[in-house]
């Protein structure tokens, strides 16, 4: 505990405006890379193993198909990321997937209004908007329950999991809406493009995932809202005392999650050109797993879109890869669980290292006279 | 101490140090406890008393140094370990489970079980009744602790320590919630215990009261044990001068003499106690802060300082009365709206209320002011970075850069980040709640220097403290708060420590100006 300076100090004073960042900054980036790199390395390892075990794994078409499957979960997981960053959880997304598909199914098959004895066939864009609106509304209700009625997020969204699923079953009377391709005479064709179409040879689902990921990453990094999500999840009391509109932030994250879930519902029903009320069962668990494997903390405040994407790819490639190499479904389930646990264990270890490093830094800065960093 | 008394030593601490991350709470303390006597510990907040007691009772393990019990080396891994050796502690913060009843709390963790399986409730009940009788608080052992008032809970806490038949009994602020008659009962009990050769260590902020029960006194300051004395050698003056020790001049920055318009004024403000709505935390308080003026709210724990500042910041609401900010009457404005209007709080608990530990230094600094950097809907990150750099440099935070983790800073530097966050919002009035809590002397002086500088720039400053040195050293005016009411207002130039302590209820002895304590 002598007051000799440790590594951190001289390096920060390693002056010169040209010397960008200094060692300390590089150190932190290095840690960050390790943190996310872990999931990325796992992904690479998975790809190599499956490529060795099966010739068909590493073909362009198979990669595209698998990525499309990844996209379904990734879009959900991006919405989930917002909620988890805030320190909450959204268990209702799987049911919202089913509900939004059913809404689209009802409208495309013709919305019967008995009072006027008419059947309305709205155009596809209206169908899509309605469906997204319903998904967002489910999120809004989640948000209200959490903020206004102080229901714990786990319970509120667990309740909505049942309510939304029940609504989907009630509306559809438990049956699937088939043939959602539309009728040219009614002017409501084109629904199939959302999930079944291709752009430059790549399925639209993948494009949608890319757009969602870019927008989400941008919002989280470059808008006050994004920063507020992180701060609310990191320390709600401090955020509130800093003037962060904590309640509004909470409401919004659940709405975002509902919107993302509705999007996934539309994509899948579009690709299948049918909407089943059971669609999306247990999807919420895959979404949470992707977020967690991507290095986000369930306690809030830590995580990013890049990690979530990698997490979604790990889960998706693992499931599809196991199918391709012919591992039994029962093993698949167990292996997936083991991977999730392993990811979180490694994350905990990493966080411990980081914490002790910061504590050491704080201790070393303590015994020295306080000075400003001499940059510029 | 003297050889004659060493035989009586039950427990001894040798060269104990304790560091928490950056803070050195204890710097090599030697301390002994003698049987059948009451040793009283004095010291300001953060002087290290409570830390030492936690080490003696196994709550914390020392960073270095050794403990001895009856001359044998002693290693305490946890409180159960300590309890087995006959060492019990009554904690400053109550450590009771409100969902359990009195009896179950008393036996929590050491349930009496027949054959190690079935709890022997009848025997536990009987002992509980006996203990409560001894404490002259006849509670039904089956009363839920959550239903008791605070003072009764404290008595249950004391009963729990007694139930273990301790040889060494540590009491950390045992009377903070007790009434006068309850204190008398406790003191009678302490005398009974010492007659039975139990060694008592006693900590209290009520100096008078503690002196009344003391056989020996030791004084802590900044993690060191600075003075030891027997009851017949010491008095209140000795305690206070040793407690404060350092020259207040260290802290005192230059202050303005002339002030501007009132920027914050309170009129008959009443605030309900958030934890007990029937009680008033603040009762009819009126005060005024002028531009450029530093006003100190001085008072003990529970005086209502934090409740007042949090209500002013918009976190809780006031029950009645008016608050004006620059002449504008505030009513239901949120924290964010008040920040925008120019009123912001540096909260008491930095970790809990001040900082987001998962974010960087820079992100913490700009958190309250993000909207100022928005173009359209997007943050202008370059502009944000420039402002952060400027703000961080302005308050002289020592950090490797804005991207460093907030937890890599020492306590004092973390506090500066909180202050820079508030200053970035360009307030007209800043409220600071115990701004020097948990930071070392050097950083304290810097924090108060900052406060003075901002006042000179025309800000109104209202800060709360429970340390007399700060109250007198860095303010233009000291308002003394006791039990939610203003009980006095002082000009620090014409007041000494005892004057303040007497007013706050900390000391009830009349101040004697000629005891060499005043400046």
Interface residues (C-beta under 8 A of the other chain):
Chain A: X1 X8 X11 X12 X21 X22 X24 X25 X28 X222 X223 X224 X227 X228 X230 X231 X233 X234 X235 X237 X238 X239 X240 X241 X242 X243 X244 X245 X297 X300 X301 X302 X354 X355 X357 X358 X359 X361 X362 X363 X365 X366 X368 X369 X370 X371 X372 X373 X375
Chain B: X19 X21 X22 X23 X24 X313 X315 X334 X335 X336 X338 X339 X340 X344 X345 X347 X352 X353 X354 X355 X356 X357 X358 X359 X363 X367 X368 X370 X371 X373 X374 X377 X378 X379 X381 X389 X393 X396 X397 X398 X399 X400 X401 X403 X404 X405 X407 X408 X409 X410 X412 X413 X421 X425 X440 X442 X443 X446
